[in-house]
Amino acid sequence: MRALRKVAPGAGLEWTRVDEPGCGPWDVKVRVLRTGICGTDLHILAWDSSAEAMCDTVPFTPGHEFYGEIAEVGSEVDDVRVGDRVSGEGHVVCGTCRNCRAGRRQMCNRVRSVGVQRDGAFAEYVTVPHENVWVHEHDGGQELISPELGAAFDPLGNAVHTALKFPLVGEDVLITGAGPIGQMAAAVARHAGARYITITDISPERLAMAEDCGADVVLDVSTTRVLDAQRRLGMREGFDVGLEITGQARALQEMIENMNHGGKIALLGLPSRQFEIDWTAVVTRMLTLQGIYGREMYETWNAMSAMLSTSRTLRTAIERTITHVLPAADWEEGFALAREGKTGKVLLDWSDVGD
């Protein structure tokens, strides 16, 4: 089968052929139809310090945002069937640590990630544990969840987990970062009943897309301060909820400066370096800072499916964040678009990779 592989430590990926994966008794093999290019994949392509720290086995196949069709099920699997259209949860947990046994699988401290520490979905087929697939429709159905929307369920899960960590009804929300996840978070916050939504970035293209997702104010923070958004909206006491998506020092620092007393901040963005924040403001304003990693297994997945199945408006907004779908063989162009930082979600189409 065709696959996009990290064949050795160092920059680059290789478009190559490998054997199809097997399928253990508790596994399913998925015929991949679409994959998303994630920031993690860009790190793996560049083989920077983050990739070196994350990836402990080379060679391997990256790719963890995927949608496909079940092609084979293991002998012990009875809850999914061949032909099911599925997305995949990329965190493969141990099942035996304290958190796993308590039902907090997203907090497993021995997690192995699809496309990072084990072969992933930049290939015609990927094998994962049966409990890691989320079934959308049976028998090849895609009436509600298209292949493109299904491939976005992993990043959408990040957005939903972040946005819904704290109550949003009637609250004023600040989102830092208008990339695909920030755009999705804005759409979810609007769906969940936020009053005012402000989103920041330095890309005019992404800010325009965020406005289409329901943001009331979009700010280019290279020229404008967040305090100006408060003035424009007539706010008097600061933001109630902050969703930090960028991992950038100044983004979190300015967010803290603009939070109401008792405000709550959900932190999804991974910083590339350590930095200082105003801990005096955090303490004296009684702010809550909550780290977010991945999705709650599988409560976030249930929330995503429920919201998208009942709201055409939200479904349209999420679909709008997907701006490019390229043949998998054109992966270099796809990675270049994703790296440029001016697009929404970039997907690769694996349905017909040819010879």
Disulfide bonds with the S-S distance in Angstrom:
none
